[in-house]
Amino acid sequence: MSDVSRRQILRTGAIGVAGLGATVLGANINSPPLGASTIPLSTTRDTNSTVAQTQDQPLRNAKPLGGQVALITGGARGIGRAVAARLAKEGANVVICDIADQISSVPYPMANPQNMAETVRFIETEGVRALSVQADVRSRQQMENVVKQTIDAFGKVDILVANAGVLTFGWLHELSDAEWDDVIAVNLSGVAKSMQAVIPHMRERRYGRIVVINSCNSRFGSAQSASYNASKWGVLGLVKCAAVEYAKEGITVNAINPTGVRTPMIINEATLTWADPDNPSPAAGQTHLNPECLTQ
Ligand SMILES: NC(=O)c1ccc[n+]([C@@H]2O[C@H](COP(=O)([O-])OP(=O)(O)OC[C@H]3O[C@@H](n4cnc5c(N)ncnc54)[C@H](O)[C@@H]3O)[C@@H](O)[C@H]2O)c1
């Protein structure tokens, strides 16, 4: 494997450690922290959902998003957590859902229930209401259940942020079926299933805001990133179709294509070692921005 091919992923939206992606929807991803933190847990899970301690907070407040209800997939950590914290800061009540479990083909540790509880704490800090539901975006039934639980708790869903995603890497001919299928199932089909779960409710209310956290990898090709790039290109088509289908019903559908963001998807031994076996450190990653490996 050439240095370029190993390191090119640091030039792409999935893997870079610096760049525009540091700010998402105005949220500073370094605050709150992205990975494990030492904040004590405030919630316990005896089922697969937890209504946060702020249940007695009023649903409405005077902030810009006061009274709105936002649902974020993959909200346990990373970009999803940053979005959750920012929407809460703007006054929205926030529901996070996350698989909070490992998918075996994913080569880095995924989120866990403790991460979900930590995100709930960040939401609570803003004085709004929170709900966390452990669910897998690959299951339409589970996503419909998340929406049902959200409506039971808060009466509605105004905003869906479809953010859950995974990354596998490797030459196309060497990818296992699972390394291909799981990325497509989470990053593409999971976005569709999340939309399918919430759109009937939004159509009834003739209002909805759907934002997909996609990737700038949806705009180019890069070596050893076929499953990820294909999923993100697919999301663009999905978003464009859904935007046309539902615009007249008061539902907007948009995608954000971040570049590199320092999250646990990137800052982990597997990803950094793969990207640069000789120097798998976050700081080293910033020196390996190679534009030559991209095709527009
Ligand atoms: N970090 C980057 O550089 C970057 C750049 C461009 C786009 N993105 C995209 O942003 C999104 C968030 O990525 P991140 O960097 O915060 O990664 P992350 O791994 O830190 O967070 C992703 C979250 O999604 C959850 N998740 C994964 N599969 C799931 C499933 N089947 N069901 C429910 N939850 C699931 C994970 O448990 C995790 O909490 C992804 O769609 C990713 O592709 C990331």
The ligand as an SDF file (V2000), in Angstrom:
LIG
                    3D

 44 48  0  0  0  0  0  0  0  0999 V2000
  -15.8210   12.7890   11.9330 N   0  0  0  0  0  0  0  0  0  0  0  0
  -15.6800   13.1510   10.6740 C   0  0  0  0  0  0  0  0  0  0  0  0
  -14.5770   13.5190   10.2360 O   0  0  0  0  0  0  0  0  0  0  0  0
  -16.8770   13.1520    9.7480 C   0  0  0  0  0  0  0  0  0  0  0  0
  -16.7550   13.8360    8.5320 C   0  0  0  0  0  0  0  0  0  0  0  0
  -17.8270   13.8490    7.6510 C   0  0  0  0  0  0  0  0  0  0  0  0
  -19.0060   13.2120    7.9990 C   0  0  0  0  0  0  0  0  0  0  0  0
  -19.0950   12.5540    9.1940 N   0  0  0  0  0  0  0  0  0  0  0  0
  -20.3600   11.8710    9.4820 C   0  0  0  0  0  0  0  0  0  0  0  0
  -20.8990   12.4140   10.6700 O   0  0  0  0  0  0  0  0  0  0  0  0
  -21.7200   11.4330   11.3080 C   0  0  0  0  0  0  0  0  0  0  0  0
  -21.2860   11.3120   12.7710 C   0  0  0  0  0  0  0  0  0  0  0  0
  -19.9490   10.8330   12.7770 O   0  0  0  0  0  0  0  0  0  0  0  0
  -18.9680   11.0140   14.0270 P   0  0  0  0  0  0  0  0  0  0  0  0
  -17.6750   11.4200   13.4770 O   0  0  0  0  0  0  0  0  0  0  0  0
  -19.6070   11.7940   15.1040 O   0  0  0  0  0  0  0  0  0  0  0  0
  -18.8160    9.4620   14.4420 O   0  0  0  0  0  0  0  0  0  0  0  0
  -18.9260    8.7220   15.8610 P   0  0  0  0  0  0  0  0  0  0  0  0
  -18.5160    7.3160   15.6230 O   0  0  0  0  0  0  0  0  0  0  0  0
  -18.1880    9.4830   16.8930 O   0  0  0  0  0  0  0  0  0  0  0  0
  -20.4770    8.8300   16.1740 O   0  0  0  0  0  0  0  0  0  0  0  0
  -21.4170    8.1110   15.4110 C   0  0  0  0  0  0  0  0  0  0  0  0
  -22.5180    7.6380   16.3350 C   0  0  0  0  0  0  0  0  0  0  0  0
  -23.4460    6.8800   15.5420 O   0  0  0  0  0  0  0  0  0  0  0  0
  -23.8180    5.7410   16.3100 C   0  0  0  0  0  0  0  0  0  0  0  0
  -24.2690    4.6700   15.4050 N   0  0  0  0  0  0  0  0  0  0  0  0
  -23.5250    3.9540   14.5180 C   0  0  0  0  0  0  0  0  0  0  0  0
  -24.2770    3.0210   13.9330 N   0  0  0  0  0  0  0  0  0  0  0  0
  -25.5350    3.1600   14.4270 C   0  0  0  0  0  0  0  0  0  0  0  0
  -26.7620    2.4740   14.1950 C   0  0  0  0  0  0  0  0  0  0  0  0
  -26.8380    1.4210   13.3600 N   0  0  0  0  0  0  0  0  0  0  0  0
  -27.8500    2.8940   14.8510 N   0  0  0  0  0  0  0  0  0  0  0  0
  -27.7950    3.9340   15.7250 C   0  0  0  0  0  0  0  0  0  0  0  0
  -26.6510    4.5860   16.0090 N   0  0  0  0  0  0  0  0  0  0  0  0
  -25.5410    4.2150   15.3650 C   0  0  0  0  0  0  0  0  0  0  0  0
  -22.5300    5.3580   17.0310 C   0  0  0  0  0  0  0  0  0  0  0  0
  -22.7630    4.4770   18.1260 O   0  0  0  0  0  0  0  0  0  0  0  0
  -22.0010    6.7120   17.4390 C   0  0  0  0  0  0  0  0  0  0  0  0
  -22.5210    7.1250   18.6760 O   0  0  0  0  0  0  0  0  0  0  0  0
  -21.5570   10.1540   10.5160 C   0  0  0  0  0  0  0  0  0  0  0  0
  -22.6410    9.9900    9.6240 O   0  0  0  0  0  0  0  0  0  0  0  0
  -20.2670   10.3980    9.7490 C   0  0  0  0  0  0  0  0  0  0  0  0
  -20.2040    9.6320    8.5620 O   0  0  0  0  0  0  0  0  0  0  0  0
  -18.0610   12.5040   10.0640 C   0  0  0  0  0  0  0  0  0  0  0  0
  1  2  1  0
  2  3  2  0
  2  4  1  0
  4  5  1  0
  4 44  2  0
  5  6  2  0
  6  7  1  0
  7  8  2  0
  8  9  1  0
  8 44  1  0
  9 10  1  0
  9 42  1  0
 10 11  1  0
 11 12  1  0
 11 40  1  0
 12 13  1  0
 13 14  1  0
 14 15  2  0
 14 16  1  0
 14 17  1  0
 17 18  1  0
 18 19  2  0
 18 20  1  0
 18 21  1  0
 21 22  1  0
 22 23  1  0
 23 24  1  0
 23 38  1  0
 24 25  1  0
 25 26  1  0
 25 36  1  0
 26 27  1  0
 26 35  1  0
 27 28  2  0
 28 29  1  0
 29 30  1  0
 29 35  2  0
 30 31  1  0
 30 32  2  0
 32 33  1  0
 33 34  2  0
 34 35  1  0
 36 37  1  0
 36 38  1  0
 38 39  1  0
 40 41  1  0
 40 42  1  0
 42 43  1  0
M  CHG  2   8   1  16  -1
M  END
$$$$
